């Protein structure tokens, strides 16, 4: 699994902790912000774009709250960034929404919690394990989201 990550100054320390954790588990990780001087909109843009282009399987993005990077990353078709603050929301973002980017806030989430969120985000399959909806419904819902994306792209290209 190829992973891309990045952070602005307020998310930098948390990103560094997660990068070290992922490397210790032998994941292939590309860090687009090896220094502490990136803007949240640049981080969200690059990670969102590169996951959208399928260069990477998953992305992790960090800023102060996680909101800024999340908003920008979600501008790209096929980039499904989830802003999460718990293990359960990280798990459900994978099951229900097939999220491929996890956004976290460096002033909100501790490294201990973030590592657990990362594990569940990487290990949880799409559409399996949610008692409130069957897998077929979740798969069809994702197809409908993809149709919405295509319609938006058509509108934007006119």
C-alpha positions as CSV (number, residue, x, y, z in Angstrom):
1,X,0.0,0.0,0.0
2,X,1.4,3.4,-1.1
3,X,0.8,6.2,1.4
4,X,1.2,10.0,1.0
5,X,1.1,12.4,3.8
6,X,1.6,16.1,4.6
7,X,1.1,18.7,7.2
8,X,1.1,22.4,7.9
9,X,3.0,23.8,11.0
10,X,0.1,23.0,13.4
11,X,-0.1,19.4,12.2
12,X,3.6,18.8,11.7
13,X,4.4,17.1,15.0
14,X,1.5,14.7,14.7
15,X,2.4,13.9,11.1
16,X,6.0,13.2,12.2
17,X,4.7,10.8,14.8
18,X,2.5,9.0,12.3
19,X,5.2,8.9,9.7
20,X,7.6,7.2,12.1
21,X,4.8,4.8,13.1
22,X,4.0,3.8,9.5
23,X,7.7,3.4,8.6
24,X,8.1,1.1,11.6
25,X,5.3,-1.1,10.1
26,X,7.2,-1.1,6.7
27,X,4.7,1.0,4.8
28,X,5.9,2.9,1.7
29,X,5.4,6.5,2.7
30,X,5.9,9.7,0.8
31,X,6.0,12.8,2.9
32,X,5.3,16.0,0.9
33,X,6.1,18.3,3.9
34,X,9.5,17.2,5.3
35,X,9.9,20.6,6.8
36,X,7.6,22.7,9.1
37,X,6.8,25.4,6.6
38,X,3.9,24.2,4.4
39,X,0.5,25.9,4.1
40,X,-2.6,23.8,4.8
41,X,-4.1,24.5,1.3
42,X,-1.0,23.3,-0.5
43,X,-0.9,20.1,1.6
44,X,-4.6,19.4,1.0
45,X,-4.2,20.2,-2.7
46,X,-1.2,17.9,-3.3
47,X,-2.4,14.9,-1.3
48,X,-6.0,15.2,-2.7
49,X,-4.7,15.5,-6.3
50,X,-2.2,12.6,-6.0
51,X,-4.7,10.2,-4.3
52,X,-7.3,11.3,-7.0
53,X,-4.8,10.4,-9.7
54,X,-4.3,7.0,-8.1
55,X,-0.6,7.6,-7.5
56,X,-1.3,6.6,-3.8
57,X,-3.7,4.2,-2.2
58,X,-4.2,6.3,1.0
59,X,-3.3,9.7,2.3
60,X,-2.9,11.3,5.7
61,X,-3.2,15.0,6.1
62,X,-2.7,17.2,9.2
63,X,-3.3,20.8,10.1
64,X,-4.4,22.5,13.4
65,X,-8.0,21.2,13.3
66,X,-7.8,19.0,10.2
67,X,-10.6,21.0,8.6
68,X,-8.6,23.1,6.2
69,X,-6.6,20.2,4.7
70,X,-9.8,18.2,4.5
71,X,-11.8,20.9,2.6
72,X,-9.1,21.3,0.0
73,X,-8.4,17.5,-0.5
74,X,-12.1,16.9,-1.1
75,X,-12.1,19.2,-4.2
76,X,-10.7,16.3,-6.3
77,X,-12.8,13.6,-7.9
78,X,-12.1,10.3,-6.3
79,X,-10.4,11.8,-3.2
80,X,-12.6,11.0,-0.3
81,X,-11.1,12.7,2.7
82,X,-12.6,12.2,6.1
83,X,-12.0,14.5,9.0
84,X,-12.0,12.2,12.1
85,X,-11.5,12.7,15.8
86,X,-12.1,9.1,17.0
87,X,-11.3,5.6,16.2
88,X,-14.9,4.8,15.4
89,X,-15.3,7.7,12.9
90,X,-12.1,6.6,11.2
91,X,-13.5,3.1,11.0
92,X,-16.9,4.2,9.7
93,X,-15.4,6.5,7.2
94,X,-13.8,3.5,5.5
95,X,-16.9,1.2,5.8
96,X,-19.5,3.7,4.8
97,X,-17.7,6.2,2.5
98,X,-14.7,4.3,1.2
99,X,-12.5,7.2,2.4
100,X,-9.0,7.1,1.1
101,X,-7.6,10.1,3.0
102,X,-7.7,10.7,6.7
103,X,-7.5,14.2,8.0
104,X,-6.6,14.9,11.6
105,X,-6.0,18.0,13.8
106,X,-2.6,18.4,15.4
107,X,-4.1,20.5,18.2
108,X,-7.0,18.0,18.7
109,X,-5.6,14.5,18.4
110,X,-2.9,12.9,20.6
111,X,-0.3,10.7,18.9
112,X,-1.5,7.7,20.9
113,X,-5.1,8.1,19.5
114,X,-3.9,9.0,16.0
115,X,-1.9,5.7,15.8
116,X,-5.1,3.7,16.6
117,X,-7.1,5.7,14.1
118,X,-4.4,5.1,11.4
119,X,-4.5,1.3,12.1
120,X,-8.3,1.1,11.8
121,X,-8.2,3.3,8.7
122,X,-5.7,1.1,7.0
123,X,-7.2,-2.2,8.1
124,X,-11.0,-1.6,7.6
125,X,-12.5,-2.7,4.3
126,X,-15.2,-0.8,2.5
127,X,-18.8,-1.8,2.9
128,X,-18.3,-4.6,5.4
129,X,-19.1,-4.5,9.1
130,X,-21.8,-1.9,9.5
131,X,-25.0,-3.4,10.8
132,X,-27.2,-0.4,9.7
133,X,-26.6,-0.9,6.0
134,X,-25.9,-4.0,3.9
135,X,-22.8,-4.0,1.6
136,X,-24.8,-3.8,-1.6
137,X,-26.4,-0.5,-0.4
138,X,-23.1,1.0,0.5
139,X,-21.5,0.0,-2.8
140,X,-24.5,1.5,-4.7
141,X,-24.3,4.7,-2.6
142,X,-20.6,5.1,-3.6
143,X,-21.5,4.6,-7.3
144,X,-24.1,7.4,-6.8
145,X,-21.5,9.7,-5.3
146,X,-19.3,9.0,-8.3
147,X,-22.2,9.9,-10.6
148,X,-22.5,13.2,-8.7
149,X,-18.8,13.8,-9.2
150,X,-19.1,13.3,-13.0
151,X,-22.1,15.6,-13.1
152,X,-20.2,18.3,-11.2
153,X,-17.2,17.9,-13.6
154,X,-19.5,18.3,-16.6
155,X,-21.0,21.5,-15.1
156,X,-17.5,22.8,-14.3
157,X,-16.3,22.1,-17.8
158,X,-19.1,24.1,-19.5
